[in-house]
């Protein structure tokens, strides 16, 4: 009787452990639930996407409204990012801007969408399926920033005041650079 009871407990523990492992795998992979809300696709062109990946979030004010669906190169070899945006956020004006940001100093990269304005008299519209955001800001790559800093700090330009001759003490004349030093008499 005791063996049957322990086998049931071991079986229950294994089932719970298996469910926990599956849950963690889905959480780490950031897989969306089955039957999620309908989406529409918009795209944007960038000069540099840094470490942006498919599946990265698209956020407005920190709220996830969609995901990066694909990253390809256009005919000019510029990165083109396509995003699936939840249909409930279907009022994005064409004057909106999109920037690649990083969560923290070394965190994951995401797309930050800044909502623009809508004015039909000025020719602005609401982005529909297949729409393109024109105003984009590329990723700041940490290695590039460090390289620029090192290049600027090591550019060989010395401080002109640092190489000047030291000033003579008060009440004495500064030595003339064209005269040789005089021997000291003992």
C-alpha positions as CSV (number, residue, x, y, z in Angstrom):
1,X,0.0,0.0,0.0
2,X,2.8,2.4,0.9
3,X,4.5,1.8,-2.6
4,X,1.3,2.8,-4.4
5,X,1.0,6.0,-2.4
6,X,4.6,7.0,-3.1
7,X,4.2,6.2,-6.8
8,X,1.1,8.5,-7.0
9,X,3.0,11.3,-5.2
10,X,6.0,10.9,-7.6
11,X,3.7,10.9,-10.6
12,X,1.9,14.0,-9.4
13,X,5.2,15.8,-8.7
14,X,6.5,14.9,-12.2
15,X,3.3,16.2,-13.9
16,X,3.5,19.5,-11.9
17,X,7.2,19.8,-12.8
18,X,6.4,19.2,-16.5
19,X,3.7,21.8,-16.5
20,X,6.1,24.3,-14.8
21,X,8.8,23.6,-17.5
22,X,6.4,24.1,-20.3
23,X,5.1,27.4,-18.8
24,X,8.7,28.7,-18.3
25,X,9.6,27.8,-21.9
26,X,6.5,29.6,-23.3
27,X,7.3,32.6,-21.0
28,X,11.0,32.8,-22.1
29,X,10.0,32.4,-25.8
30,X,7.4,35.2,-25.2
31,X,4.9,33.2,-27.3
32,X,1.5,34.9,-27.5
33,X,-1.6,33.0,-26.5
34,X,-3.5,31.0,-29.0
35,X,-6.5,32.9,-30.3
36,X,-5.0,36.3,-29.8
37,X,-6.6,39.6,-31.0
38,X,-6.6,40.3,-34.7
39,X,-3.7,42.5,-36.0
40,X,-2.8,44.7,-38.9
41,X,0.6,45.1,-40.4
42,X,2.6,48.4,-40.8
43,X,6.3,48.9,-41.7
44,X,9.1,51.3,-41.3
45,X,12.6,51.8,-42.8
46,X,15.7,52.4,-40.7
47,X,19.4,53.1,-41.3
48,X,20.5,50.8,-38.4
49,X,18.4,48.5,-36.3
50,X,21.1,47.4,-33.9
51,X,20.1,44.3,-32.0
52,X,16.3,44.5,-32.8
53,X,14.8,41.1,-33.4
54,X,11.6,39.6,-34.7
55,X,9.2,39.3,-31.8
56,X,10.5,42.5,-30.2
57,X,7.7,44.5,-28.7
58,X,6.2,47.7,-30.1
59,X,5.3,50.1,-27.3
60,X,3.4,53.3,-26.8
61,X,4.3,54.9,-23.5
62,X,5.5,51.6,-22.2
63,X,2.4,49.7,-23.2
64,X,2.9,46.8,-25.7
65,X,0.6,47.3,-28.7
66,X,2.2,44.9,-31.1
67,X,5.3,42.9,-32.1
68,X,8.0,43.0,-34.8
69,X,6.9,40.4,-37.3
70,X,9.8,40.5,-39.7
71,X,13.1,42.3,-40.6
72,X,14.2,42.4,-44.2
73,X,16.4,44.5,-46.5
74,X,14.7,46.7,-49.0
75,X,16.0,47.3,-52.6
76,X,18.5,49.9,-51.2
77,X,19.8,47.5,-48.6
78,X,18.2,49.4,-45.7
79,X,16.6,47.4,-42.9
80,X,12.8,47.3,-43.3
81,X,10.9,46.4,-40.1
82,X,7.3,45.0,-40.3
83,X,5.1,45.1,-37.3
84,X,1.9,43.4,-36.4
85,X,-0.2,45.9,-34.3
86,X,-3.2,44.8,-32.3
87,X,-6.4,45.8,-34.2
88,X,-7.8,47.7,-31.1
89,X,-5.0,50.3,-31.7
90,X,-6.0,51.1,-35.2
91,X,-6.0,54.9,-34.9
92,X,-2.3,55.5,-35.5
93,X,-1.8,58.7,-37.5
94,X,0.7,58.8,-40.4
95,X,2.6,61.6,-38.6
96,X,3.7,59.2,-35.9
97,X,7.4,58.6,-35.2
98,X,9.1,55.3,-34.5
99,X,12.4,54.9,-32.6
100,X,14.5,51.9,-31.5
101,X,15.1,52.0,-27.7
102,X,16.7,49.8,-25.2
103,X,15.2,48.6,-21.9
104,X,17.9,49.7,-19.4
105,X,21.6,50.0,-20.3
106,X,22.0,46.5,-21.8
107,X,18.4,45.3,-22.0
108,X,16.4,44.1,-25.0
109,X,15.6,46.5,-27.8
110,X,12.1,47.5,-28.6
111,X,10.2,49.9,-30.9
112,X,8.9,53.1,-29.2
113,X,6.0,54.6,-31.1
114,X,5.3,58.2,-30.5
115,X,1.8,59.0,-31.7
116,X,1.5,62.0,-34.1
117,X,-1.4,64.2,-35.0
118,X,-4.3,63.7,-37.4
119,X,-5.3,66.6,-39.6
120,X,-7.1,65.8,-42.8
121,X,-6.7,69.4,-44.1
122,X,-2.9,68.9,-43.9
123,X,-3.1,65.5,-45.7
124,X,-2.4,63.3,-42.7
125,X,-4.2,60.0,-42.5
126,X,-4.6,57.0,-40.2
127,X,-2.3,54.1,-41.0
128,X,-4.1,51.1,-42.3
129,X,-2.9,47.6,-43.1
130,X,0.3,48.0,-45.2
131,X,0.9,51.6,-44.1
132,X,4.4,52.9,-43.7
133,X,5.8,55.1,-40.9
134,X,8.1,57.6,-42.5
135,X,9.8,59.3,-39.5
136,X,12.1,56.8,-37.9
137,X,15.1,57.0,-35.5
138,X,17.8,54.3,-35.7
139,X,19.2,52.4,-32.8
140,X,22.1,53.8,-30.8
141,X,24.7,51.1,-30.7
142,X,26.7,51.1,-27.5
143,X,29.9,50.0,-29.3
144,X,29.7,53.0,-31.7
145,X,29.2,55.4,-28.9
146,X,32.2,54.1,-27.0
147,X,34.3,54.3,-30.2
148,X,33.2,57.9,-30.8
149,X,34.1,58.8,-27.3
150,X,37.5,57.1,-27.5
151,X,38.2,58.8,-30.9
152,X,37.3,62.2,-29.6
153,X,39.3,61.9,-26.4
154,X,42.3,60.5,-28.2
155,X,42.4,62.8,-31.2
156,X,45.9,64.1,-30.5
157,X,44.9,67.6,-29.7
158,X,46.8,68.7,-26.6
159,X,45.8,71.4,-24.3
160,X,47.8,74.5,-25.4
161,X,48.2,75.7,-21.8
162,X,49.6,72.3,-20.7
163,X,52.7,72.6,-23.0
164,X,53.5,76.3,-22.2
165,X,56.6,77.1,-20.0
166,X,55.9,77.4,-16.3
167,X,55.4,80.9,-15.1
168,X,58.4,82.6,-13.2
169,X,57.9,83.2,-9.5
170,X,56.8,86.7,-8.6
171,X,59.6,89.3,-8.5
172,X,61.9,87.5,-10.9
173,X,62.2,87.7,-14.7
174,X,61.3,84.7,-16.7
175,X,64.3,83.0,-18.3
176,X,64.9,83.8,-21.9
177,X,64.7,80.8,-24.1
178,X,67.5,82.1,-26.4
179,X,70.2,82.5,-23.6
180,X,72.2,79.6,-22.2
181,X,72.1,78.9,-18.5
182,X,74.9,80.6,-16.5
183,X,77.2,78.6,-14.3
184,X,76.7,79.1,-10.6
185,X,79.8,80.5,-8.7
186,X,80.9,78.9,-5.5
